[in-house]
Amino acid sequence: MKFKVKKPIPGFESVEEVFLKKVDDNFAILEDEKGNTLFILVNPYFLKKEFDFEVPADVKALLELKKGTKAYIYTNVIKKNPTKESLINFKAPFIFNLDNSTCAQVIIDEEGLYPLKEFIA
């Protein structure tokens, strides 16, 4: 699925469009226009059921989010070696509006980096 980036992604400010490639119901890969992998993404509710955040008003406006909007929320995986040392970044979720094919990353004020090993057996 192709999305227009409505707010620059930190570290990837020149990327204007991204492709979200779902691996399964909980994981996806975010690629740039050239097919380069930007992030491995995970559904935060799959890992942390109580995950909740307020979408800033400017992001709501940019993405045209309103009640009933179909959207995906993902957080990115910071890959480490070995994989069990990877981190999940709950501090900067991505929001994908499926209704108008737009997306943005939101930086929220909360503790955010958790070791992947906290969520896997």
N, C-alpha and C positions, 0 to 999 in steps of 0.2 A: 504494500500500500504506500502510495506517495503522499507526502505531507509538505506543505509550505511552512517554513520556520518563521514564526511571527515575532520572536524575540531571540536575539543572537545567543547561541549556545556558548558558554564560557570555554575558551580554548579553540573554538571552531566558529569564530565570528563571521567568516566568509561563506559558510554553508547556508544556502538559502532554501534548499529542498532536501528532504531526507526520505529514505525508504525504510519502512518498518516491515521486517520479515519475521513473522511469527514462527517459532520453532514448535511450540505447543501452546496449551492454554495459559502457561505461566512464564514462559521464556520467549524472548524475541531478540533480534539483532537489528541495530540501527546503523544504516549505511548512508554515505553521502551520495551525491549525484554520479560519482565515478565508480561506485561499488566498493569503496573503502569502508571497512568496519570502523564505526566511531565508538560504539558501546555494545556490550552485552547487557540486555535489560531483563529484569525480573518483575513479575507482578508482586508489589509489596504486600498485598493482602494474603498471598500464598504463604509468606514467611512470618508476617507480623499482623495478626488479625486486628489488633487495636490501632493500626496505623491511621492517623487522621491529621489533616492539615487544612488551613484556610487558604483558598486560592486568592491571591491579591486581586484587587479590583481592576488594575491595569491589564492583568493577564486574562481575566474574565472578559474584558472588553476586546482585547486583541483576538482571542479565540472565539468570541461570540458565544460564550458559555451561558446557558440558561437552564432552568428546570426542564428536564426531559432530554437534554443533549446526550447523545450517545458518545461516550468517551472511553479511552483506555488510560490507565495510570500505570506507569512503570518507574522503577528505580534502577540505577545502573550498578553493575558489578565491577568492582575494581580488581582486575585479575592479578593474582600473585602466584608465585611458584614456591611450594606446591599449591594446588588449587584450593585445598582446605584453608589456606591462609588468606584467601581472597576476602575482600570487604564488600558489604552491601551499603550503598550510599542512600540512606533514607532522607538526607538533608536536601537533596536536589531532585525531586521527582520530575518526570516528564509527563505532560498531559497531551493527549492526542484527541482532537475533536474529529470524530468519524463523520459527523454531519457535513462539515465544510472542508475536511482534509487539511486542517491546520494543526500546528503543535508549538509547544514552548516548554522550556525547562524552568522550573520554579525553584528559587533558593529560599528555603524556609529556616526560621530560627528555632532549631531544636537539635538535640544530640542526633548525630546522623550516621556515623560510620560504625557498622557492626560486623564482627568477623562472621564469615559464612559458616564456619564450624559451629556457631551457636544454633544454626537452623538445620544442620544435617547430622545424621547419626553416624 
